[in-house]
Amino acid sequence: MNVKSKKINKNYVVTKIFSRINYKIAYSNKKGGSFLLGIDLLKNEAKNTLLHLTSKKLEKQFHDLIKSKNSFYLLSYKGESLLLLTIKDICEEFLQNLYGFKIKISTERLKNTIYTQQLLTDFKILFQAPFFGLLNFKSPELKALFFPLYNSIPEQFLEALLDNLVIEISNCIVFFTLLYYSTSYLFRQTLYRSKFLSLRSLERFKNNYVWQSRVKSYIQKPKELYENSYRIYILRTKGIYHKTIYANRTNQLRLITDFSLFLVSIIEIRDFIVSRLDELVYIISSSLRFILTSILGQLIGLIWRGIIEGLKR
């Protein structure tokens, strides 16, 4: 009886959180920042359709995992594959809504895009963490990520993680379709905002979006790993914002190589140089203060006494 009641509570929490997410999606038509989002390409109706579809699929998946006896195994050992299949499933249904028939997406092609690769490398914090959080608010896996900031994961924080998951999967799908379907004018006409109907404006957006993704992958991510931080997207009724949260990413930091490792080394060297410069500035300012207060002060005092003595005569 106790086990059953716990499951009911978990399902209730899932339903409650996703209800709030769907409410925010319905009213969140603006973006609060200068960063590019894949869903910026889409008409409001298409954007809401994709976000609602992603939210609905994730909610169902959460309920299924709560019921499953193998949920811990799936999340711990099959999490990356599960995330990829989730993205693929949502992408196929989104395209089916557009064309009216099933379109098969190549798993390998989807996996090889830079945006999908970013999500797969971050699947533990992006995909696994909110699932573990709903299964157990005091999950050891979550404590390893967010302790000491959180000893028990609050519902509001779980909602923020799920906001981010919905937006990131939606962005990933738009990124994929942008690469492989945007050459079709009918596709652009059906889904894209009017200012992206011309190839020139579309290619400009695509180039900027790919560039932003590469900067995020090769420069921003190593920096975040070194700082134990993670940037998430937050849904609000007034728009979509981004926020940096604390996350223990030491294990990922140990795995970086090549340019990312070089960048971390550069950051460390810069921090060392800045610290030494701060010390140098402190020493120089202390020396100047000593000169001004001691030596120069005594000199002014001697001159002033000389003037007073002269006036007495």
C-alpha positions in Angstrom: 0.0 0.0 0.0 2.8 2.4 0.8 4.6 1.6 -2.4 1.4 2.2 -4.4 0.8 5.6 -2.7 4.4 6.7 -3.4 3.9 5.9 -7.1 0.7 7.8 -7.1 2.5 10.8 -5.6 5.3 10.6 -8.2 2.8 10.5 -11.0 0.9 13.4 -9.5 4.1 15.4 -9.3 4.9 14.6 -12.9 1.5 15.6 -14.1 1.6 18.8 -12.0 5.0 19.9 -13.3 4.2 19.2 -17.0 0.8 21.0 -16.6 2.7 24.1 -15.6 5.2 23.7 -18.4 2.3 23.4 -21.0 0.7 26.5 -19.5 4.0 28.4 -19.9 4.4 27.1 -23.5 1.0 28.5 -24.5 2.0 32.1 -23.4 5.8 32.1 -23.8 6.1 33.6 -27.3 9.0 36.0 -26.6 12.7 35.4 -25.9 14.5 37.2 -23.2 18.1 37.4 -24.5 20.3 37.9 -27.5 21.2 34.1 -27.9 19.7 32.2 -30.8 17.2 29.4 -30.4 16.3 26.9 -33.1 12.6 27.5 -32.4 13.1 31.2 -33.3 12.8 30.0 -36.9 9.3 28.6 -36.5 6.0 30.3 -36.7 4.3 30.7 -33.3 1.8 27.9 -34.2 4.6 25.5 -35.3 6.8 26.4 -32.3 3.9 25.7 -29.8 3.1 22.5 -31.6 6.7 21.3 -31.3 7.1 22.4 -27.7 3.8 20.8 -26.7 4.6 17.6 -28.5 8.0 17.4 -26.8 6.4 18.1 -23.4 3.7 15.4 -24.0 6.2 12.8 -25.1 8.5 13.4 -22.1 5.5 13.3 -19.7 4.5 9.9 -21.0 8.1 8.7 -20.8 8.3 9.8 -17.2 5.1 8.0 -16.3 6.3 4.8 -18.1 9.6 5.0 -16.2 7.9 5.4 -12.9 5.9 2.2 -13.6 8.9 0.3 -14.9 10.9 -2.0 -12.6 14.0 -1.4 -14.8 13.9 2.4 -14.7 17.2 2.7 -12.7 19.0 0.4 -15.1 17.6 2.2 -18.1 18.6 5.6 -16.8 22.0 4.5 -15.5 23.2 2.4 -18.4 20.9 3.2 -21.4 20.3 6.9 -20.7 22.2 8.2 -23.8 20.5 5.8 -26.1 17.1 6.6 -24.5 17.7 10.3 -25.1 18.6 9.8 -28.7 15.5 7.6 -29.3 13.4 10.2 -27.6 14.7 13.0 -29.9 14.2 10.7 -33.0 10.6 9.8 -32.0 9.6 13.4 -31.4 11.2 14.5 -34.7 9.4 11.8 -36.7 6.0 12.7 -35.1 6.6 16.4 -35.7 7.4 15.8 -39.4 4.4 13.4 -39.6 2.2 16.2 -38.4 3.6 18.4 -41.1 3.5 16.0 -44.1 0.6 13.7 -43.0 2.6 10.4 -43.2 5.4 8.7 -41.3 8.9 9.9 -42.2 11.8 7.7 -41.1 14.7 9.6 -39.5 18.2 8.1 -39.8 19.5 7.6 -36.2 23.1 7.9 -37.4 22.5 11.1 -39.2 20.6 12.6 -36.2 23.4 11.5 -33.9 26.1 13.1 -36.0 24.8 16.6 -35.8 26.7 18.9 -33.5 23.6 19.8 -31.5 22.7 16.2 -30.8 26.2 15.4 -29.8 26.2 18.2 -27.3 23.0 16.9 -25.7 24.3 13.3 -25.6 27.5 14.3 -23.9 25.4 16.2 -21.3 22.7 13.6 -21.0 23.4 13.0 -17.2 22.5 16.5 -16.2 20.1 17.2 -19.1 18.1 14.0 -19.2 19.1 11.7 -16.4 19.0 14.2 -13.5 15.3 15.2 -13.7 14.2 11.5 -14.1 16.2 10.5 -11.0 14.8 13.6 -9.2 11.3 12.5 -9.8 12.0 8.9 -8.8 13.7 10.0 -5.6 14.0 13.7 -4.5 17.1 12.6 -2.4 18.7 10.4 -5.1 22.5 9.8 -4.5 23.0 10.5 -8.2 21.5 13.9 -7.8 23.4 14.7 -4.7 26.6 13.9 -6.6 25.6 16.6 -9.1 24.2 19.3 -6.9 25.4 18.8 -3.4 26.0 20.9 -1.3 23.7 23.4 -3.0 20.8 20.9 -2.8 20.6 18.0 -0.4 17.1 17.3 -1.5 15.9 18.5 -5.0 13.0 20.9 -4.7 10.1 20.6 -7.2 10.8 24.1 -8.5 14.3 23.1 -9.5 13.1 19.9 -11.2 10.7 22.0 -13.2 13.6 24.3 -14.3 15.5 21.2 -15.4 12.5 19.9 -17.4 12.0 23.4 -18.9 15.5 23.1 -20.2 15.0 19.5 -21.5 11.9 20.5 -23.4 13.6 23.5 -25.0 16.8 21.7 -25.8 15.2 18.7 -27.5 13.0 21.1 -29.5 16.0 23.2 -30.5 17.8 20.0 -31.5 15.0 18.9 -33.8 14.9 22.3 -35.5 18.6 22.2 -35.9 18.4 18.7 -37.6 15.5 19.8 -39.9 17.4 23.0 -40.7 20.3 21.0 -42.0 18.4 18.4 -44.0 14.9 19.7 -44.9 15.2 23.5 -45.2 16.1 23.5 -48.9 12.5 22.7 -49.7 10.6 26.0 -50.1 7.3 24.2 -49.1 8.9 23.2 -45.9 10.0 26.7 -45.1 6.7 28.1 -46.2 4.8 25.8 -43.9 7.0 26.1 -40.8 9.2 29.2 -40.9 8.5 32.7 -40.0 8.1 35.0 -43.0 11.5 36.7 -42.6 13.2 33.3 -43.1 11.5 32.4 -46.4 14.4 33.7 -48.5 17.5 31.5 -48.8 19.7 34.4 -47.9 18.1 35.2 -44.6 17.8 31.4 -43.9 21.5 30.8 -44.6 22.5 33.7 -42.4 20.5 32.3 -39.5 21.8 28.8 -40.2 25.4 30.0 -40.3 25.0 32.0 -37.1 23.2 29.1 -35.3 25.9 26.6 -36.3 28.6 29.0 -35.2 26.9 29.5 -31.9 26.6 25.8 -31.4 30.4 25.3 -32.2 31.3 28.1 -29.8 29.1 26.5 -27.1 30.7 23.1 -27.8 34.4 24.0 -28.0 34.7 27.2 -25.9 31.8 27.7 -23.6 31.4 24.0 -22.5 35.0 23.5 -21.3 34.8 26.8 -19.4 31.6 25.6 -17.7 33.1 22.2 -16.9 36.1 24.0 -15.3 33.7 26.2 -13.3 31.3 23.4 -12.3 28.4 25.3 -13.9 25.7 24.5 -16.5 23.6 26.9 -18.5 19.9 26.0 -18.7 16.9 27.6 -20.5 14.0 28.6 -18.3 10.4 28.9 -19.6 8.4 31.8 -18.3 5.0 33.2 -19.4 6.9 36.3 -20.4 9.5 34.5 -22.5 12.4 32.1 -22.6 15.5 33.0 -20.5 18.7 31.3 -19.6 20.3 30.9 -16.3 23.6 29.4 -15.0 23.3 26.8 -12.2 25.9 25.0 -10.1 26.6 21.4 -11.1 29.5 19.1 -10.2 31.0 18.2 -13.6 34.4 16.9 -12.4 33.9 13.5 -14.1 33.3 15.2 -17.5 36.3 17.5 -17.0 38.6 14.5 -16.6 37.5 13.2 -20.0 38.2 16.4 -22.1 41.1 16.3 -24.6 42.8 18.3 -27.3 41.5 21.8 -27.8 39.1 21.7 -24.8 42.0 20.7 -22.5 44.2 23.5 -24.1 41.4 26.0 -23.4 41.1 25.0 -19.8 44.9 25.3 -19.5 44.7 28.8 -20.9 41.9 29.8 -18.4 44.1 28.4 -15.6 47.1 30.4 -16.8 45.0 33.5 -17.2 43.7 33.1 -13.6 47.3 32.7 -12.4 48.5 35.8 -14.2 45.4 37.9 -13.0 46.1 36.8 -9.4 49.8 37.8 -9.7 48.8 41.2 -11.3 46.3 41.7 -8.4 49.1 41.1 -6.0 51.4 43.5 -7.9 48.8 46.2 -7.9 48.2 45.7 -4.2 52.0 46.0 -3.5 52.4 49.1 -5.6 49.3 50.8 -4.1 50.5 49.9 -0.6 53.9 51.3 -1.4 52.5 54.5 -2.8 50.2 54.9 0.2 53.2 54.4 2.5 55.2 57.0 0.6 52.3 59.5 0.6 51.4 59.0 4.3 54.9 58.6 5.8 57.7 60.2 3.7 55.7 62.9 1.9 53.7 63.6 5.1 56.8 64.1 7.1 58.3 66.4 4.4 55.1 68.5 4.4 55.3 68.6 8.2 58.9 69.9 8.1 58.1 72.6 5.5 55.0 73.7 7.5 57.1 73.9 10.8 59.7 75.9 8.9 57.0 78.4 7.7 55.7 78.8 11.3 59.2 79.4 12.6 59.8 82.0 9.9 56.5 83.8 10.8 57.5 83.9 14.5 60.6 85.9 13.7 
